[in-house]
Amino acid sequence: MSSDLVWFKSSHSGPDGGECVEIAWRKSSHSLNDNACCVEVAETAAAVLVRDSKDKSGPHLTFTPAAWQSFLTFAQSV
């Protein structure tokens, strides 16, 4: 994954901020260009979110940090 973070503010935030939630999505470093299909990942203490970078408002997958780490370990072994 790329170390470049893209921050998104919650759509429930008011114009002055208030009690908003921001999340940082990282785009896969395997993306060749902006038109390539790839994934973005956002990590929090409680969950790891994964989404299609071409459909930012679409659905996302949610994993526990332990499940995500297991997936990464498996993916790196094949």
Sequence and secondary structure as in RCSB ss.txt:
>XXXX:A:sequence
MSSDLVWFKSSHSGPDGGECVEIAWRKSSHSLNDNACCVEVAETAAAVLVRDSKDKSGPHLTFTPAAWQSFLTFA
QSV
>XXXX:A:secstr
  S EEEEE TT BTTB S  EEEEEE TT  STTS  EEEEE SS EEEEETT TTS EEEE HHHHHHHHHHH
HH 
